Amino acid sequence: MKNRLDSVKLAMLSVQRYPWEQGVCMQAIYESGDITTAIAMAHDAVLRQQKDGRLAVINDNIAVTDPASSGIMVRKAYEITGDAFYKEAADRMLYYLLHIAPKTRKHILCHNEVSLHEGFSPNQIWVDSIYMAPPFLAYMGYPGEAMTQIEGMVSYLKDPETGLLNHIYDAGSGRFVREKLWATGNGWALLGIASVIDIANDTLDTEPMQLLFRNILDAMLRYQLPDGRFHDILNEEDSFVDGASAMMMAAAVYRGCHSGWLSKDYLPCADKVVATMDQYVDDYGIIHEVCGCPHFLSVGTSAESMAAYIMMHSWKKADALSMDE
């Protein structure tokens, strides 16, 4: 396992990255215990910080929540090194989210500054944002705001029949841009909620977040395939089979079990994902049979799938060690 996992780490560090990919990849590296590399990645995220505070921006400056995915590690870099370079960058990212970032009438963060879809407004809520911004808000001392953001995003995106989350809602026009139960999006949501629970547990009552996590998880598991994976659109059997969402789910489950707020009865649904996805790592560390970058509309490969693989194994190891103690 060590050789395979190291290969995935090297492959992940070799791919081109958008802001959200830089954030989730450095978080995965940190969670694997490689603090030195994670700080180096945080350094580069700060070098590419926009004047308004957004971190790791290498493309058109339209993303609102994606840049915040680098925020936790940038702040941790300050805590580890004592270098104000990182503290000031994290503070600028926080100020942007609190005071500059576009929000809906309900004060919920929009995903982008512009609409990527003709006929819709820029005031769109994407399920990905549940991972991108709330954990950073919680880590920077705003756990209540983090939970408010999650609850608001869920209120826009929740499908009342299944309890799952749709992909994109346009709060400006009051209609869905993509009314699809995207498996990877629900995986992003589980990872984000799990992170906020762990960060906020010592200061706030996180039971509402724990209940939300379990509800989404239980809803996803109704669609889990025998090998642990999901269809890309959870309730559409003709969509391709995806492993990224399954690894995100498994990482969140192992984290919750390790932290003690999730029943270990859920472990088998994560264990089957590990057994399956280990088979889809090639000789170069690239993971196949996942929702593919850059458009995420077909099967392919992606940075976040490799990050999810690393997180999954890191939290599985952590949970196993805690059970042995």
C-alpha positions as CSV (number, residue, x, y, z in Angstrom):
1,M,0.0,0.0,0.0
2,K,2.8,2.4,0.8
3,N,4.2,2.3,-2.8
4,R,0.8,2.7,-4.4
5,L,-0.1,5.6,-2.1
6,D,3.2,7.3,-2.7
7,S,2.7,6.9,-6.5
8,V,-0.7,8.6,-6.2
9,K,0.8,11.5,-4.2
10,L,3.5,12.1,-6.8
11,A,1.0,11.9,-9.6
12,M,-1.3,14.4,-7.8
13,L,1.5,16.8,-7.3
14,S,2.4,16.6,-11.0
15,V,-1.0,17.7,-12.4
16,Q,-2.0,21.3,-13.4
17,R,-4.3,22.7,-10.8
18,Y,-7.2,25.2,-10.5
19,P,-7.8,27.0,-7.2
20,W,-10.1,24.3,-5.8
21,E,-7.7,21.6,-6.8
22,Q,-4.7,23.3,-5.1
23,G,-6.8,23.5,-1.9
24,V,-8.0,20.0,-1.8
25,C,-4.6,18.6,-2.8
26,M,-2.7,20.4,-0.2
27,Q,-5.3,19.4,2.4
28,A,-4.9,15.8,1.4
29,I,-1.1,16.1,1.6
30,Y,-1.4,17.6,5.1
31,E,-3.8,14.9,6.2
32,S,-1.3,12.3,5.0
33,G,1.3,13.7,7.4
34,D,3.5,15.4,4.9
35,I,3.5,18.8,6.5
36,T,6.6,20.1,4.7
37,T,5.1,19.6,1.2
38,A,1.7,21.0,2.4
39,I,3.4,24.2,3.5
40,A,5.3,24.5,0.2
41,M,1.9,24.2,-1.6
42,A,0.4,26.9,0.7
43,H,3.3,29.1,-0.2
44,D,2.4,28.9,-3.8
45,A,-1.2,29.6,-3.1
46,V,-0.2,32.8,-1.4
47,L,2.0,33.8,-4.3
48,R,-1.1,33.6,-6.5
49,Q,-3.4,35.5,-4.2
50,Q,-5.4,38.2,-5.8
51,K,-5.5,41.7,-4.4
52,D,-9.0,41.1,-3.1
53,G,-7.8,38.1,-1.0
54,R,-8.6,35.1,-3.2
55,L,-5.9,32.4,-3.0
56,A,-4.3,30.3,-5.6
57,V,-5.9,31.9,-8.6
58,I,-4.3,30.9,-11.9
59,N,-7.1,31.3,-14.3
60,D,-9.8,34.0,-14.9
61,N,-10.6,35.7,-11.7
62,I,-14.2,34.5,-11.4
63,A,-14.2,31.9,-8.6
64,V,-15.7,33.0,-5.2
65,T,-15.6,30.0,-3.0
66,D,-13.0,27.8,-4.7
67,P,-10.0,29.9,-3.5
68,A,-11.0,29.5,0.1
69,S,-10.2,25.8,-0.1
70,S,-6.6,26.7,0.4
71,G,-7.3,28.8,3.4
72,I,-7.0,26.3,6.2
73,M,-3.6,25.2,5.1
74,V,-2.4,28.7,4.6
75,R,-3.4,29.5,8.2
76,K,-1.8,26.3,9.4
77,A,1.4,27.3,7.6
78,Y,1.5,30.4,9.8
79,E,0.8,28.4,12.9
80,I,3.6,26.0,12.1
81,T,6.2,28.5,10.8
82,G,5.3,31.7,12.6
83,D,5.7,33.6,9.3
84,A,3.2,36.5,9.1
85,F,3.3,36.1,5.3
86,Y,0.8,33.3,5.8
87,K,-1.3,34.9,8.5
88,E,-1.9,38.0,6.5
89,A,-2.9,35.9,3.4
90,A,-5.4,33.9,5.4
91,D,-6.8,37.1,6.9
92,R,-7.2,38.6,3.5
93,M,-9.0,35.5,2.3
94,L,-11.3,35.6,5.3
95,Y,-12.1,39.3,4.8
96,Y,-13.0,38.6,1.2
97,L,-15.6,35.9,2.2
98,L,-17.1,38.0,4.9
99,H,-17.2,41.4,3.3
100,I,-16.5,41.3,-0.4
101,A,-17.8,38.1,-1.9
102,P,-21.1,38.2,-3.7
103,K,-24.0,36.6,-1.8
104,T,-27.6,35.8,-2.3
105,R,-30.5,37.7,-0.7
106,K,-30.2,35.1,2.1
107,H,-26.5,36.1,2.5
108,I,-25.3,32.8,1.2
109,L,-22.0,32.8,-0.7
110,C,-22.3,32.5,-4.5
111,H,-19.9,30.1,-6.3
112,N,-18.7,32.4,-9.0
113,E,-18.7,36.1,-9.9
114,V,-20.3,35.4,-13.2
115,S,-22.7,32.9,-14.8
116,L,-21.1,30.3,-16.9
117,H,-24.5,29.4,-18.3
118,E,-26.4,31.6,-20.8
119,G,-29.7,32.9,-19.5
120,F,-28.9,32.6,-15.8
121,S,-27.7,35.1,-13.2
122,P,-24.4,35.1,-11.4
123,N,-26.1,34.4,-8.1
124,Q,-25.6,30.6,-8.3
125,I,-25.1,28.1,-5.5
126,W,-23.0,25.1,-6.3
127,V,-22.9,22.0,-4.1
128,D,-19.0,22.1,-4.4
129,S,-19.0,25.2,-2.3
130,I,-19.9,23.3,0.9
131,Y,-16.4,22.0,0.9
132,M,-14.7,25.1,-0.4
133,A,-15.6,27.8,2.1
134,P,-17.3,26.7,5.3
135,P,-14.4,24.7,6.7
136,F,-12.1,27.7,6.3
137,L,-14.7,30.0,8.0
138,A,-14.9,27.6,10.9
139,Y,-11.1,27.3,11.2
140,M,-10.7,31.0,11.3
141,G,-13.1,31.4,14.2
142,Y,-16.4,31.6,12.5
143,P,-18.0,28.2,13.1
144,G,-21.5,29.6,13.4
145,E,-21.2,31.3,10.1
146,A,-19.8,28.1,8.6
147,M,-22.9,26.2,9.7
148,T,-25.1,29.0,8.5
149,Q,-23.5,28.8,5.0
150,I,-23.9,25.1,4.9
151,E,-27.5,25.2,5.9
152,G,-28.2,27.9,3.4
153,M,-26.5,26.1,0.5
154,V,-28.5,22.9,1.4
155,S,-31.7,24.8,1.5
156,Y,-31.2,25.9,-2.1
157,L,-29.9,22.5,-3.4
158,K,-31.8,19.8,-1.5
159,D,-34.0,17.4,-3.4
160,P,-37.1,16.8,-1.2
161,E,-37.7,13.3,-2.6
162,T,-34.3,11.8,-2.0
163,G,-32.7,14.1,0.6
164,L,-29.7,14.4,-1.8
165,L,-28.2,17.7,-3.1
166,N,-28.6,19.0,-6.7
167,H,-25.6,20.4,-8.4
168,I,-26.4,24.1,-9.3
169,Y,-29.2,26.5,-8.3
170,D,-29.6,30.0,-9.6
171,A,-30.8,32.1,-6.7
172,G,-31.2,35.1,-9.0
173,S,-33.8,33.6,-11.2
174,G,-35.2,31.0,-8.8
175,R,-34.5,28.0,-10.9
176,F,-32.0,25.2,-11.2
177,V,-29.1,25.5,-13.6
178,R,-28.3,21.8,-13.2
179,E,-30.9,19.9,-11.4
180,K,-28.9,16.7,-11.2
181,L,-28.0,14.6,-8.1
182,W,-24.3,14.7,-9.0
183,A,-22.5,12.0,-7.0
184,T,-19.2,13.9,-6.7
185,G,-21.0,17.0,-5.5
186,N,-22.6,15.1,-2.7
187,G,-19.2,13.7,-1.9
188,W,-17.8,17.3,-1.7
189,A,-20.6,18.1,0.7
190,L,-19.8,15.2,3.0
191,L,-16.2,16.2,3.1
192,G,-17.0,19.8,3.9
193,I,-19.6,19.0,6.6
194,A,-17.2,16.5,8.2
195,S,-14.5,19.1,8.4
196,V,-16.8,21.7,9.9
197,I,-18.0,19.2,12.5
198,D,-14.5,18.4,13.6
199,I,-13.4,22.0,13.8
200,A,-16.5,23.3,15.6
201,N,-17.1,20.4,18.0
202,D,-15.3,22.0,20.9
203,T,-17.1,25.3,20.7
204,L,-20.6,24.7,19.3
205,D,-23.4,22.1,19.3
206,T,-22.7,20.2,16.1
207,E,-25.5,17.7,16.3
208,P,-27.5,19.5,13.6
209,M,-24.5,19.2,11.3
210,Q,-24.0,15.5,12.3
211,L,-27.7,14.8,11.5
212,L,-27.3,16.6,8.1
213,F,-24.2,14.5,7.4
214,R,-26.0,11.3,8.2
215,N,-29.0,12.2,6.2
216,I,-26.9,12.9,3.0
217,L,-24.8,9.8,3.6
218,D,-27.8,7.5,4.1
219,A,-29.4,9.0,1.0
220,M,-26.2,8.3,-1.0
221,L,-25.8,4.8,0.2
222,R,-29.2,3.9,-1.2
223,Y,-27.5,4.2,-4.6
224,Q,-24.2,2.6,-3.7
225,L,-23.2,-0.2,-6.2
226,P,-22.0,-3.6,-5.0
227,D,-18.4,-2.6,-5.6
228,G,-18.8,0.6,-3.5
229,R,-19.0,3.2,-6.3
230,F,-21.9,5.3,-7.6
231,H,-23.3,6.3,-10.9
232,D,-22.1,9.8,-11.8
233,I,-25.7,11.0,-11.4
234,L,-26.9,9.0,-8.5
235,N,-30.4,8.2,-9.6
236,E,-29.5,7.7,-13.3
237,E,-28.4,4.2,-14.0
238,D,-27.3,5.1,-17.6
239,S,-24.7,7.6,-16.3
240,F,-21.2,6.3,-16.0
241,V,-19.8,4.7,-12.8
242,D,-17.7,7.0,-10.8
243,G,-15.1,6.3,-8.1
244,A,-14.3,9.9,-7.0
245,S,-17.6,10.4,-5.2
246,A,-17.2,7.0,-3.5
247,M,-13.7,7.9,-2.2
248,M,-14.9,11.3,-0.9
249,M,-17.7,9.5,0.9
250,A,-15.3,6.9,2.3
251,A,-12.8,9.6,3.5
252,A,-15.6,11.4,5.3
253,V,-16.9,8.2,6.9
254,Y,-13.5,7.2,8.2
255,R,-13.0,10.8,9.5
256,G,-16.3,10.7,11.3
257,C,-15.7,7.3,12.8
258,H,-12.2,8.3,13.9
259,S,-13.5,11.5,15.6
260,G,-16.3,9.6,17.3
261,W,-19.4,11.4,16.0
262,L,-20.3,8.7,13.4
263,S,-21.2,5.1,14.2
264,K,-18.7,2.5,13.1
265,D,-21.6,0.7,11.6
266,Y,-20.8,2.7,8.5
267,L,-17.3,1.4,8.1
268,P,-18.2,-1.5,5.7
269,C,-19.6,1.0,3.1
270,A,-16.2,2.7,3.1
271,D,-14.1,-0.5,3.2
272,K,-15.6,-1.7,0.0
273,V,-14.6,1.5,-1.7
274,V,-11.0,1.0,-0.7
275,A,-10.9,-2.5,-2.0
276,T,-12.3,-1.4,-5.3
277,M,-10.4,1.8,-6.0
278,D,-7.0,0.3,-5.2
279,Q,-7.6,-1.6,-8.4
280,Y,-7.9,1.5,-10.5
281,V,-4.5,3.0,-9.7
282,D,-2.2,2.6,-12.6
283,D,1.6,2.2,-12.6
284,Y,2.0,6.0,-12.7
285,G,-0.3,6.7,-9.7
286,I,-3.1,8.0,-11.8
287,I,-6.6,6.9,-10.7
288,H,-9.0,5.9,-13.4
289,E,-12.8,5.3,-13.6
290,V,-13.6,8.6,-12.0
291,C,-15.4,11.8,-13.0
292,G,-12.9,13.5,-15.3
293,C,-11.3,16.9,-15.4
294,P,-11.7,19.5,-16.8
295,H,-15.4,19.4,-17.5
296,F,-16.5,16.6,-15.2
297,L,-19.2,15.3,-17.6
298,S,-17.5,12.0,-18.5
299,V,-15.3,9.3,-17.1
300,G,-11.6,10.3,-16.9
301,T,-9.0,11.3,-14.3
302,S,-8.8,14.2,-11.9
303,A,-6.7,15.8,-9.2
304,E,-9.5,15.7,-6.7
305,S,-9.9,11.9,-7.2
306,M,-6.3,11.5,-6.2
307,A,-6.8,13.8,-3.2
308,A,-9.8,11.8,-2.1
309,Y,-7.8,8.6,-2.4
310,I,-5.1,10.0,-0.2
311,M,-7.7,11.4,2.3
312,M,-9.5,8.0,2.3
313,H,-6.4,6.1,3.2
314,S,-5.2,8.6,5.7
315,W,-8.4,8.6,7.7
316,K,-8.8,4.9,7.4
317,K,-5.3,4.5,8.9
318,A,-6.1,7.0,11.7
319,D,-9.4,5.3,12.5
320,A,-7.6,1.9,12.6
321,L,-4.9,3.2,14.9
322,S,-7.5,4.7,17.3
323,M,-9.3,1.4,17.4
324,D,-6.1,-0.4,18.4
325,E,-5.4,2.0,21.3
